[in-house]
Amino acid sequence: MPFKYVSSIPQYRLYNSKHANRSTAGKLVTIYPRIDLLEQTLRRLDDHLRHIEGPHILSDVRWSNGPVFVRFGAFKRMEHDGKFCVLRPDGSWDEDRRQPWFILPDWVTVPDFLKPAVDRKELYDVPFNVESVIRQSNAGGVYSAYMIATGEEVVVKEGRRHAGYTRDAADGHARIRHEAEVLRRLAGAEATPRVVWEGDVGGHYMVALSKMVGMTLERWIVLNMPLYSSLPKDWQEYASRCNQIVNRLIDAVAGINAADVVHGDIHPQNILVDPSNLSIAIIDFETATSLVGMLTRAINAPGYTVPDEIETSHADRYAITKLITDMLTARVEHEDITDERYNWALPVLLEQISAKNGSAPAAMLQMIETRRRILVDIGLHEKSDIEPPVANFIAKLRADMPAVMAASQSRFGHLPVHYSVFEDELSGVGLGFAGHAIALYPERDESLIIGITNEAQRSTRVGMFDGLCGSVYGLLRLGAETDAVALIDGVDLLGSAPSMRVFDGAAGILIAALKAEAYGAVVKKISSNLQRDIGEVARQYLAATGMDHKVRSIRTNRFVLQNSGLMYGDLGLAWLFAEAYIRFGSTLFIDAMNHALMSELRSYEFTPGGGLQFEDNGRLLPYLATGSAGFGVVLHDIPADLVNPAVSAVIPDLITACAPTFSASCGLFNGYSGLFYGRNGLKKFMGADLAPLADLDTSVRAMAVYTSFEAWAVPSDENFRVTTDFATGASGIIHVANMVRSGYYGLLQPLQT
């Protein structure tokens, strides 16, 4: 009988941790019996395991009372149209929906012996009514609710037994019960919730807490930071309000510590701010400990983990110093990236603002002094002998990048790339060896050719920025035409493309073919007639209303789930048609380009001081891959009289969107490098003066980290790890600098033999 199992205890704990996938978490052994053996298998397993406790598998039905669960699904991985699927009896595909609740296809007949389990409903009396979900994880959930007897608004926290483990072996149930105990001890303490009710509900521990007023500090920073201003008066006003929040937080932490409690996980999502009066509340005490207790480091926010040399009693005050840096620069230095933990963004920001009037605003300096004073009080002094990154930092980044790549390959067996590479099996120009080869050109390193080839042979993706097509482009950039031809021999790239997007679909493959026309043997394997094939795409697109976005709002940073901008939306098709017009001169492509530009703009919104940006359920995206900056890549070389006047009219607003004082990251796709590059492309279209490369160098220098192997590097979008890839790391930054020096703003230059 086929089966699979998790091979080690550490791996099982990882798969059943707090942030594990809720639809698959908790499974230790999965067995695939024939349908005629299913009942016998279930009963025999239950006979042996019924007295053993285990996690509830959310996607399955519990067979009896033990840890045995069953679901209907595919025995092996089957995909169709980019989705996991099963085959219906008639041979057609049906999505194998893997959700954290039991789903039974409507065409499946439930065997009689399973009907009691499928039909079983477990109902419990609780003194509250849940109105909405705030968030959920494998450990449990957080819900907005009200008490039935009094109508009081509460927040209900749920902890699951045997699920959501942290490294200290505490499950969600234990942590929520612990949180309730801590909050009872803190009853009456300033800025903390009150326990309204608690109890065990069907093996889930639930606590109803008084609802605290306000938005998260993270959200408050986003809404209030004068990101698009370097005027001292704007930063003085912002920093003055930040000081009020910080002072109230210092007082609240003092009160909590006085009750022999250390919160242990203070960060911007665990602090609420009332925007009307700047009062604060501290929430989420599930990892709290005593002043002399042990800190739980497994689920703390990255960048806020307390150094080993700091006593537990000082943990919350140390977190406040990180918050001050975060409030001023929208980033913190993560301990997994650099031992120094020095944030160069702060001095660079002061340098930029001081340039306006010769000195930094007093309120900003007050925040920095508060930070310094706390560090001194807790016995942590910042090093005074740290060498700052050099002024010409991008050149240093380029010089050190091979060492950073080699160190990662030696230590971990792979390039230092964004974690999505492993989650979604990405490579190509965006996340693979190919992007590194483009950045390091004209260096022709045989190891890069070998790396690209090996990576491409393993890839299951075919796109320009995520897979095989990008590998081919990278090989051609290195002049390895024979290797490139061999990679796609017998492969139908366009026919295999899962979408029309630039990132992973047909548009990106066709753009690659246009850029690689000098290599006729390769292009013929993609398209026997590029003008005809792109023309057919244009005609079909003009007959439609734009790209089909089944889910308009996404609120995720995963590359494969985006749906806007140059890489993922209508703007990417505009790029294809613009390139086709430059190559072939047909007005069909201008018509299609303008249609795509207008379709893209349908989801953009004007923002106070922030220009015109793509709006996604409250998120504003000005970035090159997903928003405003991508317009610069499309329009940089198109005559202004060919562009729809409605598009031309908003170019100044798009430029404004691409011109923040700084960004929380510095990468190409979703950071300052892409904003800088797209802004210059738009300025080139308008005939305006371009920003000097020194501006980019200053902003990238603010993100510099000095690694343990004595090389300079930069972190990825989320600031979690050092990366060198094209989309988020050093390769993209170096490539932008190369393109700016050459005066080219079409992102990827046409290749020459």
N, C-alpha and C positions, 0 to 999 in steps of 0.2 A: 504494500500500500504506500503510495508516494507521500512524503512529508518533508517539511523543512523546519528548522529550529534556529533560534538565536544562539550563537556559538559560545558566548561567554557571559558571565555575570555583569562585568562592566558594560558590555554592549547592550544587555537587556535593560540595565538601569538607564542608559542613554535613550533607548527606544521608548522608555516609559517615564522620561523626565518631564518636568513642567512644560517645556516648550516643544515636546514631541508632537507629531501629527496626531490629532485626536481621532482620526478615522482609522488609524492602524495601531495606535499605541496599546501596549499591554500584552501583545501576543508573544507567547514563548515558543509554542509548537503549533504548526499549522498542518493539518492532515487532510488528504484529498481522497476520501473513500468513494467507491462506486455507489450509485444511488441505492442499489439493492443491499449494500452493506452499511448504509448510513445509520439506520436505527440500531443495529447491533453494535456498531462502533461507539455511538453515543452512550448506550446503556453500559457497556463494559468500561468505558472511561469514567462514567459517573460512579460506578461501583467502587473504583479505586481512588477517586479524587474528591468525592463529595464532602469530605471532612477538611479539605485544604482550602484556605482562603486565598483569594487572588483578585486582581482588578476586574472591574466590569469592562468588557470590550464593547465600546459604544456603538460600533457598526453592526454588531451581531445580536442574536437572540440567545438568552441564557437557556440552556437545555433543562436544567433542574435547579438545584440550589448550590452546586459546586462551581468550580472555575472552568466549566465546559460550555463553549458557545458555538453557534453555527450561523453561517450566512450563505446566501446564494451568490456565486461569482465565478469568474474564470479560473481554471486550474493553472493556466500559463498566461504570460503577458501577451495580450492581443490589443493592438491599437488600430483605430480607423479614424481618419480625419482629425488626428491629433488627440484622440481621447481613448481611454481604456474602455474596451468593449467586450461584450459576450455575443455569441451567435444565437439568434432565435431559431426555433425548429424549422422555419422556412428558409433559413440560410441568410437572412438579413441581419444587419448589425444593430445592436442596442447598447447604449452606454452603460458600462458597469460603474454605477454611481457609488463612490466610496465616501460616504458621509459619516459624521459621528452620531448616526442614528440608523436604525434598521430600515432598509429599503428592499422591497420585494417587487421585481418586475411584474406588471399586470398580466403577463402571459404565462406565468409560472403557477402551476397547481401545487398547493402545499400538501405534502403527504399527511394522512390522517394522524400518524403518531406525532407529528410536529405541530399540529394545529393548537393544542393547549399552550405550548410555549409561545407561538406566534401571537395568539389572541390574549395572552396574559397581560393584564394591566395592573400596575402597582400605584395605588393612590394613597397619599398621606395628608393628614390634617396639619396645616401650618397656620400661624396667626397673621400671615401677610399675603398680599396678592402681588405677583410680579407683573410689572408693566412693560419692561423692555430689558434687553441684554446690553450691558455695558461692554463686557469683553469675556472671552472664554479661553481656557487653556486646558491641557490635559489634566492639570491639577484640580480643575473645577471652573467656577464662573463667578462673575460679579454682575448683579442685577439691580435695576432700579425698581423699587417696590413701595408699598404703603401698608401700614399696620391696619388690619381690618377693624379692630375695636376703636381705634382713636383717629384713624386717617393720617397719622404722622408719616411723612415721607422718610423712607429709609433706603439704605444701600445694603443689599443682602450679599454676603460672600459665602461661597460654597467650596468645601474641600472634599475631594474624593479619596476614599480609602484605597490603599495599595496603588496609587497613581500619582504622577507628578513628583517623583522623588527628587531630592537634592542630594548632594554628596554626603551630607550627614545622615542619610538614610531616613529622613523625615518625609512622609507623604503629604499630600494636600490636606487630608483630614487632620493630621497632627498639627500642621502649621496654622490652620484656621482656628483650631481649638486653642492653640498657644496664643494666637493674636487676641482672641476674646479674653483670655486670662490677663494678658498684658494691659489691655484697655480697661479692664475692671480695676486693675491696680492704679491706672492713671486717671481714674474718674475725677473730673474737675480740673485736670491739667489744661493749660491754655492750648488752643488750636488742635485738639485731638477729638476724634469721634467718641460717642457714648454708646455703650452696648445696650440695645433695646430688648433684644431677645436672642437666645442661642439654644441649640439642641441638635441631636442626631436625627437625621431624617433618612431612613432607609440605607444606612451606612455612609451617608454624606453628612459631614458636620456643617451646619449652617449658622451664621450669625447675622442678625439684623443690626445695623449701625445707624446712628443718627446721620442724616444727610448733611454734609458740609457744603457751604456755599462757595462757588467759584469755578474757574477753569484751571486746567493744569498750568503750572509755571511754564512748561514747554510751549503750550499754546499762547500764553501771555507774551512770551519772548517773541514768538513769530509775529504776533499782531502789533507789537509795540517797538521792536528794535528798528531804528532809522537806517535800515540797510541800504537805502538808496540816497543817503545823504552823508557828506563828510563835513557838514557845517557844525562848528563847535556848539552852537546854541541848541541844535537838535539833540546832540549827544549829551549835553548838559541836562536837558529836560528828561531824557530817557534815564540817564544814570541817577538822577535825583530820585526818581520813582523806584529804581532798582535798590538804592540805598535804604529806602523805607522798607521794602520787602526783606532785604538782608537783615536789617536791625530787628524786625519782628521775628524773623526766623531764628536769630541768635537768642532772643528772649525765650521763644518757645522751646528750643533745644535745651536751654538751661533748666527750664521747668521739668522737662522730661527726664533729663539726667539726674535732677534732684530727687526724683522718685526711684532712683536706682534702675533706670531703663535706658538702654541705648537703642535707638531705632535701627541703625546698622544698614539702612538701604535708602538714604536720603538722596534723591535726584529729581530732576524737573518734572517727572511724571507722578511723583509721590508728594508733590506740594500743590495745593490749590490756592489760587489767588482770586479774591473778589475784586474785579476791575473797578467797582464803584468807589471803594475806599482803601484798596490795597491790603486789606486784612488777609491773613494766611491761615491755612490748615495743613496739617501733616497727616497723611493717610498711609495705609498698608504697613502694619506692624508685624507681619507674619514671621519675619526673621529677627525680630527684636531680641535683645539679650540683656543681661545685667551689666553693670559697670566693670565687673571682673570676669564676665563670661566669655565664651568663644563666639567669634563672628562667623556667620554663615556666608561663605564667599561664592557659593555655586550659582546663585541666581541674581546677584547684585548687578546693577547697571554697569556696563563696560565704561571704564574711565573713572568710576567712583569707588572702586575697590580700594580699601585702606591698605597702605604699605605695611609689610610685616613689622617694621620697627615702630609703628604707631600703636600705643596702648588702646585697648577696646574702649576705654572711657573717653578717648579723644576722637572716636570714629565720626561722630555726627558733626563735630566742628571741622574736622578735615574735609568732610563732604561740602560744607559751606564754602570753603576756599575753592573747591572745584566749581561750585555753582556760580561764584562770582566771575570766574573765567568764562564759564558757559554763557552767562548773561551778557558779557561784553563781546564775545567772539563767536558765539553759537557753536562752540566745539570744546572738547576737553582732550587732553593727551592721555591716551590709554596705556596702562601699564604693560600690556602685552606687546606694545610697539617699541617703546623706548624706556630704558631704566631711568633716564634723566627726568622724564615726565615734565619737560619744559615746553611750554606753549609759546612758540614764537609768534603766534597770531596777535598776542596782546601788545608786545612792543611795536610790531608793524602797524597795527591799528592806531596806536598813539602817534606814531611817526606820520601816518597819512593825515590824521585830523589836525595835528600840530602844524602841519605845513600850511594850513589855512590862516592861522593867526599867531603862530609862533609858540603856542603852548596848548596843552591838553585841557579840557574842561575840568573844573575843580571837582565836580561830582564823580567823574571817572577816577581821578587821582585818589579821592576819598575811598572808593571801592577797593582800589589796589592797595591802599594803606591798611584797610580792614583785613584784607586777605593776608598781607604780610604779618600783621600783628597776631592773627590767629595761628599762623604757621610757627611763629616764634613761641607763642604760648604753649603749643603742643610739642615743642622740641624738634620741629622739622624745619631746617634752614635750607633754602634753595642755594645751590652752588653758585659761587660768584665767579668761578674760573671757566665757565662753559664757553667754548668758542662758538660764536654765532655763525649761521650759514653765510657763505660768501655772497657778495653783491650780485655777481653774475651766476646766480644759483642754478639756472636751467642747464648751463654748460657743465657745472659740477654734477648735476643729476645725471646727465648723459654719460659723463666719464665714469661715474660710480655704478651705473645700472648693470653692467655685466657682472660686477662683484655681487650685487644684490641678487641677481638671477642665480648665480652659481651657489651662493650660500643657501638659498631656498631649496635648490635641487639637491644639494648635498645633505641638508638636514631633513627635508620632508619628501624628497623624491618628485617634486613638481615645481613649476614656476610659481613665483609669488603673485597670484592672481585673485580676482574677486571670488568669494565663496560660491557664487551662482554657477561657476564653472563645474563644480562638483555636484551641486544640487540638480542642475538641468543639463549636464553634459555639453557644455558650450566650448567652442574653440574659435576658429576663423580669425578674421582681422580683429574683431572686438575683444576676444578673450583668450586667444591662443598665441602660438609661436609666430604666426604671420604678422600680427600687430607689432611684435617686438622687432621683427626683421625690417618692417617699414620704418620704424623709428631709428634703428641703428644704421640704415642705409647711408652711405654706399658701402659700409662694411659687409663683406661677403664671407660669412663664417659658415664653414661646412656643418658645424653643430646645429646651426639654425635650420639648414636645409634638412638635416636628419630629423630634427625635432618637429618641423612642419609636416614632413612626410609620415612619420610614425603617428603623430596626432591625427592626421587626416584619415589614416587607415583604420583608426579606432572609432572615428566619429560616426554618429548616426544622423547628423544634421547636414544639410546641404547649402545653407545660406552663406551670404557674403560676410556677415559679421558674427555668425555663430557656428560656421561649419566648413564644409568641403570647398565651396567656391572661394571663401576667404583664404584657405590654404593654398589654392591654385594661384590666387592673386599674389600672395606673399612669395611663392616660389618664382613667379615671373618677375617680381620686383628684384629678386636676387639673380635673375638671369638664368634660372634653372628650368628652362622650357621643357626639356625632355622629361624631367621629374613631374612637371605640372601636367603634361599630356598623359603620362602614365596613370596619374591619379584619377582622371575622369574618363579614361578609356572605357566605353560601354556604359557610362552613367548618364542618365537623362536628368540633368540638373533642373531644368525648368519644369519637367514633368513631375519631379519629386518634390518641388517646392510646396510647403504646406500653406502658404499664404501669398498675398501680393505685397507684403511689407518689404521695406529695405533691409531690416535687420536679419530676417531669416527666410525671406520669400523671393518671389520672382522679380520684383522691382530691383532688389539689390543685386541679383544675378545678372540682370540685363545692364545695370550700371557698370558692373565689373567688366562685362563684355565690351561695352563702349570704351572704357578706360584701357582695355587690353587689346584694342584692334590691331596694334602692331604685331601681335602674335596670332597670325591668322589660323594656325593649326588648332590653337586652343579655342578661339572664338567659334570656329566651325563646329566644334563639339557641343557648344552651347546653343548656337542658332545658325542656321544656314543662310538666313537673311534678317539681319538685325532691324533694318528699317521697316520691313514688313511686319515682323513680330511685335515691335514696339508700337507700330501704327495700329495693329489690331487691339492691343491693350488700350491705347488711347481712345479708339472708337467705342469700345465696350464701356470704358469709364465715362465718356461723355454721355452715353445713353443711360447711365445710372445716376444715382443721387450722391455718390461718394462711396467711400469704403464702408463695408458692412461691419459695424461695431456692435456685436451682440450684447455686450455689457459696456455701457458708456462710462460708468464710474467704476474705478478700480481700486484706488488708494493702496497701491503696492509699489515696491521698488524692484520687483523681479523683472528682469529684462523680457522674459517670454510672455509676460502678461500685460505689457504696456499697449496702448492703442492710440497714441497721439504723436505728432511731431515728425521730424525727419526720419527717424528710424522705424516708427511703428504706425504712422497715420497717413492721412491724405497728403501731407507735406512731402513725404517720401516719394509719392508718385509725381508730385510737382517737380521734384529733383530729377527723376527719370526723364520726364518730358522736356525739362529745360536742357538736360544733357543731349537728348535726341535732337532738339532744335539746333543747338550749337553744332552738332555733327552733320545733320541732314538738311537743315534750313526749311523744313516744311511747316507751314502755319498750323497744320493739324496739331502739332505738338505744342505750339503757343496756346491754342484754344484749350487743349487738355490741361496744360500747366495752369492757366488762369482759373479753370474750373476747379482744379485741385486746391489751389491757394484759397479760393473763396470757401470751399468745403471745409478746409482746415480752420479757417477763421470763425466758423460758426460757433465753435466752443471756446473762443477767447473772450476775456473780459478785461475792461479797463479797471485799473486799481489806483488808488490815491498815491501818487508819487512813484508808482511802480510800473507805469506804462501798460502795455497790452500783453497779457499772458494767458496760456491755456489754463482753464479752470476745471479741476476734477474734484467735485464734492468737497469744496473748501480748500483744497490744495491749489496753489498757483505755481505753474511750471514754466519758467522762462528758458529752460536749458536747451542745449543744442540737439540732444536726442529726442526730447519730448515736447518742446515748446518754441518760444519766440526766436531763439538764436538760430534755429535751423533755417529760417527764412534767408539768412545771409548766405548760406551755402547754395541755395536754389537761385537767388537773384543776382549774385555778385557779378556775373558776366552777361546778363540779359539787358538789352537796350530798354531804357525806361519807357519809351513810347509803345512798347509791346506789352506792358504790364497793365492789367485792369486798374483803372484810376482808383477804385475803391481799395485796392491793395496798396497802391502807392501812397494814398492818403494816410495810412496808418504806419508807414515805415518809421517815422520819428518816434511813435509810441513803442514799436518793437525794439528800437535802439535803446530807449529808456529802460525797457524791461531787461535788457542785456548789460546794464551798466550799474550794478550794485557796487558799493564801496568795497565789499569783500563777499566771499561765499563760504559756506561751511565746509566745502570740499573744493579741490582744485582740478579734478579730472576733466576729461574731454566731454563725455556724454552728459554728466549731471553736475558739473562743477564750473569753476571760474575759467578754466582754459577754453572750454566750449563757448561760454558766454562772451569772452574776449574775442574769440575767432569769429563767431557769428555776428557780433557787433561790428567788427571791421568789414565783414562781407557786406553788411547792410550799408555801411558808410561808403564803401566802394561803389555800390549801386547808385547812391545819391551823389557821388562826386565830392564827398566831404573828406576832411582830414582824418587820417587813420590814427588810432591810438598807438603809441610806440611800444615796442616789445619790452621795454623796461617796466611798463605798467604790469604786464603779465608776470615778469620776473619777480617783482615785489610781492605780488599776491601768492605766487607759488612758494616763495621764500617763507611766507608766514605759516605754511603747512609743513615745513621741513622737520624731519626727525632724524636724529643721528643714531644709527643702529649699533648693536653690540659688536658687530664685525667691522666697525670703523668705516662705514660708508653712509652717505646721505641718501635719503629716500623720502617718499611721500605716502600717506595713507590713502585708502580707497574712499568711496563715497560715504559710507557709514562710519569712517574713521576707526574701523575695527582692526585693520591689519595693513601692513605695508603691501602695496601692489605695484607691479610694473606693466600691467596690461594696457592695451590701447584705450579701452572704454573708461577705466577708472583710475589708472595709475600713470607711472612715469612715461611709458611709451606714447600715450596720447598727448601729454604735455610737450614732450620733445618734438613730436610730429607737428604740433601747432607752431612751435617756434621755427621749425624748418620751413613750414608753409608761409609763415608771415615774412620770413627773410626773402623768400622767392616771390612774394607778392601774389600768391595763388590762394583763392578762397573757396575752391570747389571740393575741399576735404581730401580727395585722393587724386593726385596728378595722373594724367595719361601716361602709360608706360612706354618706354622706348627700348628697342632691341639693342 
